[in-house]
Amino acid sequence: MAAGCRDTRIHPRLNWRTEFRDTAVERAYQHSMQSHDACQMRYAMLVCAGLLLTFSVADYHLLGFHDSFTLLLIIRLVVMSACLALAWAVWRRPALSHHATPVNVVCLLAIGGLLVTIPTRPELTGVHLASVVAASMALYLFVPNRWHWILINNTTLGVGFIVAMLLWSPMSGGMMVTILLLLAFLNLLGGSAVTQFNRLRREQFASLVAEREANHRLQAEIEERCQLEGQLRHLAATDDLTGVANRRRFFELAEHELKRAQRDKTPLALCMVDIDLFKRLNDRHGHAMGDLVLASVAACCQTVLRETDIIGRYGGEEFVIALPNADLNTATTIAERLRVAVAELSLPMIEEAASLSVTIGISHVKPGETWLDTAMLRADQALYQGKASGRNCVVVGSWLDHGRHAQREPGQLMLDAAPTTGDDATSIKGLARGLPPALC
């Protein structure tokens, strides 16, 4: 229960002036309040100038056109001009509202202008006391200023009022005690209000800063998680060794292309690519060299293929390629270009520089086929037929011809090479059983 009722407000470290102990934080707070304080300072100076003008009219009715009225009018005009000048300067440069010199010079000038009215009508003790109370509350609550300057200005006002009353308006001891108690209560009330107000505003600022920092951390964490999710999606869809799509991702993309081909009545070809004698190379040079060969062949394929083509690692040293909008002739041209590019690869770490080659089996999806399995089987059968015929070739498996086995020199295209008929033609395992051990 105690934990549930815990006070979650931020209590910043403040000094005796109710300012942040950290000067950098205090500067940031002052900067954030600059616009607000400048606006409040302008209003305060304009109100002060308006009151001085009003008091001048009242002075004329009380004093008439007399030397004392002329003196008061000059003093009030000087103070009013100073207030208007400060308001204009703060409007032009809001940062002046936090400069101690111009603000407090005008405040002290206004205090002096208020005190010099006492000798002109010393008998109006109540009016003078009310003016001092109003000016003191304005200095505490209406004029934005630093705490120590507020104390200095109000002390000057209170002490000056007592001295002026003692000099020009002698009063009884009881009256003086009453005025002193009133001024003491006034300053205690004003000081408490300013202290509490400053504390609350700085607590609000500290809470806002903490909230923004928490939001920034949360945003950074969200961005980091998004990056991690993107990396995980990339890893889940990519073969980490070769950088091409893994088997699951390839078939997702290929199925999408199959549906589009059926919808748009466009051709779709499939290629099975196998690195020749990869097991022998891997055993002779080690797995590190085998990994390098796989990555090199995959990179070579990506440079040859079109942007719309899809390549994935089928497993081991086999790659599978989907060629959208490619009939058998186009697919054969692309496959032959790929075979030549791989044959021209040179890996200095391999002794037999010309030994790297691939065998490619090609098939296309015939009209009416809704799955890739049948076309994949035909491409796989063409691949094994090419390996059985000497490797380093491109073999096209046709679903129209059956039982024709083409003979050619290494590197020559085998067009419309048909899969073997009979029971073994129904499965890849049956084809593999008929091959020499070195080819399996």
C-alpha positions as CSV (number, residue, x, y, z in Angstrom):
1,M,0.0,0.0,0.0
2,A,2.8,2.3,0.8
3,A,4.5,1.6,-2.5
4,G,1.3,2.3,-4.3
5,C,1.0,5.7,-2.6
6,R,4.6,6.7,-3.1
7,D,5.1,10.3,-4.3
8,T,6.5,10.2,-7.8
9,R,7.2,14.0,-8.1
10,I,10.8,15.0,-8.7
11,H,12.4,17.1,-6.0
12,P,15.3,19.0,-7.5
13,R,18.2,20.2,-5.4
14,L,17.7,23.9,-4.8
15,N,19.8,26.5,-3.0
16,W,18.5,29.2,-0.5
17,R,17.5,31.4,-3.5
18,T,15.2,28.5,-4.7
19,E,17.4,28.1,-7.8
20,F,19.0,24.9,-9.0
21,R,22.3,24.1,-7.5
22,D,23.5,22.9,-10.8
23,T,24.3,26.1,-12.7
24,A,23.9,24.4,-16.1
25,V,20.4,23.3,-15.2
26,E,19.6,26.7,-13.8
27,R,20.7,28.3,-17.1
28,A,18.6,25.9,-19.0
29,Y,15.6,26.7,-16.8
30,Q,16.2,30.5,-17.3
31,H,16.4,30.0,-21.0
32,S,13.1,28.1,-21.1
33,M,11.4,30.9,-19.1
34,Q,12.8,33.7,-21.1
35,S,9.9,34.2,-23.4
36,H,7.3,34.0,-20.6
37,D,9.3,36.4,-18.3
38,A,9.9,38.9,-21.1
39,C,6.1,39.0,-21.8
40,Q,5.3,39.4,-18.1
41,M,8.0,42.1,-17.7
42,R,6.5,44.1,-20.6
43,Y,3.0,43.9,-19.1
44,A,4.4,45.0,-15.7
45,M,6.2,48.0,-17.1
46,L,3.2,49.1,-19.1
47,V,0.9,48.7,-16.1
48,C,3.3,50.7,-14.0
49,A,3.5,53.5,-16.6
50,G,-0.3,53.6,-16.8
51,L,-0.7,53.8,-13.0
52,L,1.9,56.6,-12.9
53,L,-0.1,58.6,-15.5
54,T,-3.3,58.0,-13.5
55,F,-1.6,59.2,-10.3
56,S,-0.5,62.3,-12.0
57,V,-4.1,63.2,-12.7
58,A,-5.0,62.5,-9.1
59,D,-2.0,64.7,-8.0
60,Y,-3.4,67.6,-10.0
61,H,-6.8,67.3,-8.3
62,L,-5.2,67.1,-4.9
63,L,-2.4,69.7,-5.3
64,G,-3.5,71.9,-8.1
65,F,-1.0,73.6,-10.4
66,H,1.6,74.1,-7.8
67,D,5.4,73.7,-7.5
68,S,4.9,70.5,-5.6
69,F,2.7,69.1,-8.4
70,T,5.3,70.1,-11.0
71,L,8.0,68.3,-9.1
72,L,5.8,65.2,-8.7
73,L,4.9,65.3,-12.4
74,I,8.5,65.5,-13.5
75,I,9.4,62.5,-11.2
76,R,6.5,60.5,-12.5
77,L,7.3,61.3,-16.1
78,V,10.9,60.2,-15.6
79,V,9.8,56.9,-14.0
80,M,7.1,56.4,-16.6
81,S,9.7,57.0,-19.4
82,A,12.0,54.5,-17.8
83,C,9.3,51.8,-17.6
84,L,8.3,52.4,-21.2
85,A,11.9,52.2,-22.3
86,L,12.4,49.0,-20.5
87,A,9.2,47.5,-22.0
88,W,10.4,48.5,-25.5
89,A,13.9,47.1,-24.9
90,V,12.5,43.8,-23.6
91,W,10.2,43.6,-26.6
92,R,13.2,44.0,-28.9
93,R,15.5,41.8,-26.9
94,P,13.6,39.3,-24.6
95,A,16.9,38.3,-23.0
96,L,17.0,41.7,-21.2
97,S,14.3,40.5,-18.9
98,H,16.9,38.3,-17.2
99,H,19.5,41.1,-17.0
100,A,19.7,42.4,-13.4
101,T,21.0,45.9,-14.2
102,P,18.3,47.4,-16.4
103,V,15.4,45.7,-14.5
104,N,16.5,46.7,-11.0
105,V,17.6,50.2,-12.0
106,V,14.0,50.8,-13.2
107,C,12.6,49.1,-10.0
108,L,14.7,51.3,-7.7
109,L,13.8,54.4,-9.7
110,A,10.1,53.5,-9.3
111,I,10.6,53.0,-5.6
112,G,12.3,56.3,-5.3
113,G,9.5,58.0,-7.2
114,L,7.0,56.5,-4.8
115,L,8.8,57.6,-1.7
116,V,9.3,61.2,-2.8
117,T,5.5,61.6,-2.8
118,I,5.4,61.3,1.0
119,P,6.8,64.8,1.8
120,T,4.2,66.4,-0.5
121,R,1.2,65.1,1.4
122,P,2.6,63.7,4.7
123,E,-0.8,63.7,6.4
124,L,-2.1,60.9,4.0
125,T,-0.5,58.1,6.0
126,G,-3.1,55.5,4.9
127,V,-2.8,56.3,1.2
128,H,1.0,56.1,1.4
129,L,0.9,52.8,3.3
130,A,-1.6,51.3,0.7
131,S,0.7,52.4,-2.1
132,V,3.7,50.8,-0.4
133,V,1.8,47.5,0.2
134,A,0.7,47.4,-3.5
135,A,4.2,48.2,-4.7
136,S,5.7,45.5,-2.5
137,M,3.2,42.8,-3.7
138,A,4.0,43.8,-7.3
139,L,7.7,43.4,-6.7
140,Y,7.1,40.0,-5.2
141,L,4.6,38.6,-7.6
142,F,4.3,40.7,-10.8
143,V,7.8,41.7,-11.8
144,P,10.0,38.7,-12.7
145,N,13.3,39.0,-10.9
146,R,15.8,36.9,-9.0
147,W,15.1,36.1,-5.4
148,H,17.9,38.2,-3.8
149,W,17.0,41.2,-5.9
150,I,13.4,40.9,-4.8
151,L,14.6,41.0,-1.2
152,I,16.8,44.0,-1.9
153,N,14.1,46.0,-3.6
154,N,11.5,45.3,-0.9
155,T,13.9,46.0,1.9
156,T,14.7,49.4,0.2
157,L,11.0,50.1,-0.1
158,G,10.2,49.2,3.5
159,V,13.1,51.0,5.1
160,G,12.7,54.0,2.9
161,F,9.0,54.2,3.8
162,I,9.7,54.0,7.5
163,V,12.4,56.7,7.3
164,A,10.2,59.0,5.2
165,M,7.3,58.6,7.7
166,L,9.6,59.4,10.6
167,L,11.0,62.5,8.9
168,W,7.9,64.0,7.4
169,S,5.0,62.4,9.2
170,P,5.6,61.8,12.9
171,M,3.3,59.2,14.4
172,S,2.7,57.5,17.7
173,G,4.6,54.5,18.9
174,G,1.6,52.3,18.5
175,M,1.1,53.3,14.9
176,M,4.7,52.7,14.1
177,V,4.6,49.2,15.6
178,T,1.4,48.5,13.6
179,I,3.1,49.6,10.4
180,L,6.2,47.5,11.2
181,L,4.1,44.4,11.9
182,L,2.2,45.0,8.7
183,L,5.3,45.3,6.6
184,A,6.9,42.3,8.3
185,F,3.8,40.2,7.6
186,L,3.7,41.5,4.0
187,N,7.3,40.5,3.3
188,L,6.9,37.2,5.1
189,L,3.8,36.4,3.0
190,G,5.3,37.6,-0.3
191,G,8.6,35.8,0.4
192,S,6.8,32.5,1.1
193,A,4.7,32.9,-2.0
194,V,7.7,33.6,-4.2
195,T,9.7,30.7,-2.7
196,Q,6.8,28.3,-3.2
197,F,6.2,29.5,-6.7
198,N,9.8,29.2,-7.7
199,R,10.1,25.8,-6.2
200,L,7.0,24.5,-8.0
201,R,8.1,26.0,-11.3
202,R,11.5,24.3,-11.0
203,E,10.0,21.0,-10.0
204,Q,7.7,21.2,-13.1
205,F,10.8,22.0,-15.2
206,A,12.7,19.1,-13.7
207,S,9.8,16.8,-14.3
208,L,9.5,18.0,-17.9
209,V,13.2,17.4,-18.5
210,A,13.0,14.0,-16.9
211,E,10.0,13.1,-19.1
212,R,11.8,14.3,-22.2
213,E,14.8,12.3,-21.3
214,A,12.6,9.2,-20.7
215,N,10.9,9.8,-24.1
216,H,14.3,10.1,-25.8
217,R,15.5,6.9,-24.2
218,L,12.2,5.2,-25.1
219,Q,12.5,6.4,-28.7
220,A,16.1,5.3,-28.9
221,E,15.0,1.9,-27.5
222,I,12.2,1.6,-30.0
223,E,14.6,2.5,-32.9
224,E,17.1,0.0,-31.6
225,R,14.4,-2.7,-31.4
226,C,13.2,-1.8,-34.9
227,Q,16.8,-2.2,-36.1
228,L,17.1,-5.6,-34.3
229,E,13.8,-6.7,-35.7
230,G,14.9,-5.7,-39.2
231,Q,18.2,-7.6,-38.6
232,L,16.3,-10.7,-37.4
233,R,14.0,-10.6,-40.4
234,H,17.0,-10.3,-42.6
235,L,18.7,-13.2,-40.9
236,A,15.5,-15.2,-41.0
237,A,15.2,-14.7,-44.8
238,T,18.9,-14.7,-45.8
239,D,21.6,-17.3,-46.0
240,D,24.3,-15.9,-43.7
241,L,27.1,-17.4,-45.7
242,T,26.3,-16.3,-49.2
243,G,24.0,-13.4,-48.6
244,V,21.2,-14.7,-50.9
245,A,17.8,-15.7,-49.9
246,N,17.5,-18.9,-47.9
247,R,15.4,-21.8,-49.0
248,R,12.2,-20.7,-47.1
249,R,12.4,-17.1,-48.3
250,F,13.1,-18.1,-51.9
251,F,10.0,-20.3,-52.1
252,E,7.9,-17.5,-50.5
253,L,9.1,-15.1,-53.2
254,A,8.8,-17.7,-56.0
255,E,5.3,-18.6,-55.0
256,H,4.4,-14.9,-55.2
257,E,5.9,-14.8,-58.7
258,L,4.0,-17.9,-59.7
259,K,0.7,-16.3,-58.7
260,R,1.6,-13.2,-60.6
261,A,2.6,-15.2,-63.7
262,Q,-0.7,-17.1,-63.6
263,R,-2.6,-13.8,-63.2
264,D,-0.8,-11.9,-65.9
265,K,-0.3,-15.0,-68.2
266,T,3.5,-14.4,-68.3
267,P,6.2,-17.1,-68.4
268,L,8.2,-18.2,-65.3
269,A,11.4,-20.2,-65.5
270,L,13.3,-22.0,-62.8
271,C,17.0,-22.9,-62.7
272,M,18.9,-25.4,-60.5
273,V,22.6,-24.5,-60.2
274,D,25.1,-26.9,-58.8
275,I,28.8,-26.3,-58.2
276,D,30.8,-29.1,-59.9
277,L,33.0,-31.3,-57.8
278,F,32.4,-29.2,-54.8
279,K,32.9,-32.0,-52.3
280,R,36.3,-32.8,-53.8
281,L,37.3,-29.2,-53.6
282,N,36.0,-28.9,-50.0
283,D,37.9,-32.0,-48.9
284,R,41.2,-30.9,-50.5
285,H,41.2,-27.2,-49.5
286,G,39.1,-27.2,-46.3
287,H,35.8,-25.9,-45.3
288,A,37.0,-22.3,-45.2
289,M,37.8,-22.5,-48.9
290,G,34.5,-24.2,-49.6
291,D,32.7,-21.3,-47.9
292,L,34.7,-18.8,-50.0
293,V,33.7,-20.7,-53.2
294,L,30.0,-20.7,-52.2
295,A,30.1,-17.0,-51.5
296,S,32.0,-16.2,-54.7
297,V,29.6,-18.2,-56.9
298,A,26.6,-16.5,-55.2
299,A,28.1,-13.1,-55.8
300,C,28.8,-13.9,-59.4
301,C,25.2,-15.1,-59.9
302,Q,23.9,-11.8,-58.5
303,T,26.0,-9.8,-60.9
304,V,24.7,-11.7,-63.9
305,L,21.0,-11.9,-63.0
306,R,18.4,-9.3,-63.6
307,E,16.9,-7.1,-60.9
308,T,13.7,-9.0,-61.0
309,D,15.3,-12.4,-60.8
310,I,15.3,-14.3,-57.4
311,I,18.2,-16.4,-56.2
312,G,18.3,-18.6,-53.1
313,R,20.5,-21.2,-51.6
314,Y,18.7,-24.6,-52.0
315,G,21.1,-26.5,-49.8
316,G,24.8,-27.5,-49.8
317,E,26.4,-26.4,-53.0
318,E,23.1,-26.0,-54.9
319,F,21.3,-22.7,-55.7
320,V,17.9,-22.2,-57.2
321,I,16.8,-19.3,-59.4
322,A,13.4,-18.0,-60.4
323,L,13.3,-16.0,-63.6
324,P,10.0,-14.0,-64.0
325,N,8.9,-13.1,-67.5
326,A,11.5,-15.4,-69.0
327,D,10.7,-18.2,-71.5
328,L,13.1,-21.1,-72.0
329,N,15.1,-19.2,-74.6
330,T,15.6,-16.2,-72.3
331,A,16.3,-18.5,-69.3
332,T,18.9,-20.5,-71.4
333,T,20.7,-17.3,-72.4
334,I,20.8,-16.1,-68.8
335,A,22.0,-19.5,-67.5
336,E,24.7,-19.7,-70.2
337,R,25.9,-16.2,-69.3
338,L,26.0,-17.3,-65.6
339,R,27.9,-20.5,-66.5
340,V,30.6,-18.6,-68.4
341,A,30.9,-16.0,-65.6
342,V,31.5,-18.7,-63.0
343,A,34.0,-20.5,-65.3
344,E,36.0,-17.2,-65.5
345,L,36.2,-16.8,-61.8
346,S,39.8,-17.0,-60.5
347,L,40.5,-17.8,-56.9
348,P,44.3,-17.5,-56.2
349,M,44.0,-19.9,-53.3
350,I,42.9,-22.7,-55.5
351,E,45.6,-24.5,-57.4
352,E,43.4,-25.5,-60.3
353,A,42.4,-22.0,-61.4
354,A,40.1,-23.2,-64.2
355,S,38.4,-26.0,-62.2
356,L,35.5,-23.9,-60.9
357,S,32.4,-24.5,-62.9
358,V,28.7,-25.1,-62.5
359,T,26.0,-27.2,-64.0
360,I,22.6,-25.6,-64.5
361,G,19.2,-27.3,-65.1
362,I,16.4,-25.3,-66.5
363,S,12.7,-25.8,-66.5
364,H,9.6,-23.6,-66.9
365,V,6.2,-23.6,-65.3
366,K,3.7,-24.8,-67.8
367,P,0.2,-23.4,-68.0
368,G,-2.2,-25.0,-65.4
369,E,0.5,-25.8,-62.9
370,T,-0.4,-24.2,-59.5
371,W,2.7,-25.5,-57.6
372,L,6.4,-25.2,-58.2
373,D,7.2,-28.8,-57.2
374,T,6.7,-30.2,-60.7
375,A,8.8,-27.6,-62.4
376,M,11.4,-27.9,-59.7
377,L,11.6,-31.7,-60.3
378,R,12.1,-31.1,-64.0
379,A,14.9,-28.6,-63.4
380,D,16.5,-31.0,-60.9
381,Q,16.3,-33.9,-63.4
382,A,17.9,-31.7,-66.1
383,L,20.6,-30.8,-63.6
384,Y,21.4,-34.4,-62.9
385,Q,21.4,-35.2,-66.6
386,G,23.9,-32.4,-67.1
387,K,26.2,-33.8,-64.3
388,A,25.9,-37.2,-65.8
389,S,26.9,-35.8,-69.2
390,G,30.2,-34.2,-68.0
391,R,29.2,-31.2,-66.0
392,N,29.9,-27.5,-66.8
393,C,26.8,-27.2,-69.0
394,V,23.3,-25.8,-69.3
395,V,20.5,-28.4,-69.6
396,V,16.9,-27.6,-70.5
397,G,14.4,-30.1,-69.2
398,S,11.3,-30.2,-71.5
399,W,8.0,-31.6,-70.3
400,L,7.0,-32.3,-73.9
401,D,9.8,-34.6,-74.9
402,H,10.5,-37.9,-73.1
403,G,13.3,-40.3,-73.5
404,R,15.7,-38.2,-75.7
405,H,19.2,-37.9,-74.3
406,A,21.4,-35.2,-76.0
407,Q,25.1,-35.7,-76.4
408,R,27.4,-32.6,-76.5
409,E,30.8,-31.3,-75.7
410,P,31.5,-29.8,-72.3
411,G,30.1,-26.2,-72.2
412,Q,27.7,-26.8,-75.1
413,L,24.0,-26.1,-74.5
414,M,21.7,-29.1,-74.2
415,L,18.3,-27.9,-75.4
416,D,15.1,-29.8,-74.6
417,A,16.9,-32.5,-72.8
418,A,14.2,-34.8,-71.5
419,P,14.1,-36.5,-68.2
420,T,14.6,-40.3,-68.1
421,T,11.4,-42.2,-68.4
422,G,10.4,-45.2,-66.4
423,D,10.1,-45.7,-62.6
424,D,13.3,-43.9,-61.8
425,A,12.1,-40.7,-63.5
426,T,9.5,-40.2,-60.8
427,S,12.1,-39.3,-58.1
428,I,15.5,-37.7,-57.8
429,K,16.7,-40.6,-55.8
430,G,15.9,-42.9,-58.8
431,L,18.0,-40.6,-61.0
432,A,20.9,-40.5,-58.5
433,R,21.0,-44.3,-58.3
434,G,21.9,-44.4,-62.0
435,L,24.9,-42.0,-61.7
436,P,28.5,-42.9,-61.0
437,P,29.5,-42.4,-57.3
438,A,31.8,-39.4,-58.2
439,L,28.8,-37.5,-59.5
440,C,26.4,-38.1,-56.6
